[in-house]
Amino acid sequence: YISAVSTENSRTARMGLAHAGVTVVIGIGNLVSGILFHQVRFYGVFAISFVLYTTVYFYGLFFIKDIWEYKRDNGEVLEKPSKDFLNDFFDIKHVYQTLQVGFKKREDRRRRRIFLTLLLTLLTLGPLR
């Protein structure tokens, strides 16, 4: 959603801010979870989670605009795609385009750095998931 409604200039900053927010909230959740469990037990934790998830659901339902009604920062209006959702989602062309981006030639051995970064991510985060 963020990448669809942002221009190329503001996209990186917005994605970084969203990622930082998620990272901070996960840390706060891990910090508070034990204390909260001891105070309100299972039913209290489930009730709090239910209320928070319900609040976020209704916030998204009523306050976040559909991306097709949204104007980008530069005033450009997004157009609806001609394909329906399922055909677009399962289009094999997207896999091909993703692989093209990953394997394209880059200067200063950047392609090697990208693959090493992906490998390190798999080795460090893979066992955690």
C-alpha positions as CSV (number, residue, x, y, z in Angstrom):
1,Y,0.0,0.0,0.0
2,I,2.8,2.4,0.9
3,S,4.7,1.8,-2.3
4,A,1.5,2.2,-4.4
5,V,0.5,5.6,-3.0
6,S,4.0,7.1,-2.7
7,T,6.2,8.7,-5.3
8,E,9.7,7.3,-5.9
9,N,11.2,10.1,-3.9
10,S,9.2,9.5,-0.7
11,R,8.8,5.8,-1.0
12,T,12.1,4.8,0.7
13,A,11.5,7.1,3.7
14,R,8.0,5.9,4.2
15,M,8.9,2.2,3.9
16,G,11.8,2.8,6.3
17,L,9.5,4.6,8.8
18,A,6.9,1.8,8.6
19,H,9.6,-0.9,9.1
20,A,11.1,1.1,12.1
21,G,7.7,1.4,13.6
22,V,7.0,-2.3,13.3
23,T,10.4,-3.1,14.8
24,V,9.9,-0.8,17.8
25,V,6.4,-2.1,18.4
26,I,7.6,-5.7,18.4
27,G,10.2,-4.8,21.0
28,I,7.7,-3.1,23.2
29,G,5.3,-6.0,22.9
30,N,8.0,-8.4,23.9
31,L,8.9,-6.2,26.8
32,V,5.4,-5.7,28.1
33,S,4.0,-9.2,27.4
34,G,5.4,-11.0,30.5
35,I,4.2,-8.2,32.8
36,L,0.8,-8.1,31.1
37,F,0.4,-11.9,31.4
38,H,1.2,-11.8,35.1
39,Q,-1.3,-9.0,35.7
40,V,-4.3,-10.1,33.6
41,R,-3.6,-13.8,32.7
42,F,-4.7,-15.5,29.5
43,Y,-8.2,-14.2,29.2
44,G,-7.1,-10.6,29.8
45,V,-4.3,-10.9,27.1
46,F,-6.7,-12.4,24.6
47,A,-9.3,-9.7,25.4
48,I,-6.7,-6.9,24.9
49,S,-5.5,-8.5,21.7
50,F,-9.1,-8.8,20.4
51,V,-9.8,-5.2,21.1
52,L,-6.6,-4.0,19.5
53,Y,-7.1,-6.2,16.4
54,T,-10.8,-5.1,16.1
55,T,-9.8,-1.4,16.4
56,V,-7.2,-1.7,13.7
57,Y,-9.6,-3.6,11.4
58,F,-12.2,-0.9,11.7
59,Y,-9.6,1.8,11.3
60,G,-8.5,0.2,8.0
61,L,-12.0,-0.3,6.9
62,F,-13.2,3.3,7.5
63,F,-10.2,5.6,7.4
64,I,-7.7,4.1,4.9
65,K,-8.7,5.0,1.3
66,D,-8.6,2.4,-1.5
67,I,-5.4,2.9,-3.5
68,W,-7.5,3.6,-6.7
69,E,-9.0,6.6,-5.0
70,Y,-5.7,8.0,-3.8
71,K,-3.6,10.7,-5.4
72,R,0.2,10.4,-5.1
73,D,2.3,13.2,-3.6
74,N,2.8,14.7,-7.1
75,G,-1.0,14.7,-7.8
76,E,-0.9,11.7,-10.2
77,V,-4.1,9.6,-9.9
78,L,-3.7,5.9,-9.9
79,E,-5.6,3.9,-12.5
80,K,-7.3,0.5,-11.8
81,P,-5.6,-2.4,-13.5
82,S,-7.4,-4.1,-16.3
83,K,-7.0,-7.6,-14.9
84,D,-9.0,-9.0,-12.1
85,F,-7.2,-9.6,-8.8
86,L,-6.7,-13.4,-9.0
87,N,-5.4,-13.4,-12.6
88,D,-2.9,-10.6,-11.6
89,F,-1.9,-12.3,-8.4
90,F,-1.1,-15.7,-10.0
91,D,0.5,-14.2,-13.1
92,I,3.8,-16.1,-13.7
93,K,5.1,-12.9,-15.3
94,H,5.7,-11.4,-11.9
95,V,8.1,-14.2,-10.9
96,Y,10.0,-13.7,-14.1
97,Q,10.3,-9.9,-13.5
98,T,11.4,-10.5,-9.9
99,L,14.2,-12.8,-11.1
100,Q,15.2,-10.3,-13.8
101,V,15.7,-7.6,-11.1
102,G,17.8,-10.0,-9.0
103,F,20.0,-11.2,-11.7
104,K,20.6,-8.0,-13.7
105,K,24.1,-6.7,-14.2
106,R,25.2,-4.1,-11.7
107,E,28.3,-2.0,-11.3
108,D,31.0,-2.5,-8.6
109,R,30.0,-6.1,-8.0
110,R,26.7,-5.0,-6.4
111,R,25.0,-8.2,-7.5
112,R,27.4,-10.2,-5.5
113,R,26.8,-8.0,-2.4
114,I,23.0,-8.4,-2.8
115,F,23.3,-12.2,-3.0
116,L,25.6,-12.3,0.1
117,T,23.2,-10.1,2.0
118,L,20.3,-12.5,1.1
119,L,22.5,-15.5,2.1
120,L,23.4,-13.9,5.4
121,T,19.7,-13.0,6.0
122,L,18.7,-16.6,5.4
123,L,21.4,-18.0,7.6
124,T,20.7,-15.6,10.5
125,L,16.9,-15.2,10.4
126,G,16.0,-18.5,8.7
127,P,16.5,-20.7,11.8
128,L,14.3,-18.3,13.8
129,R,11.2,-18.7,11.5
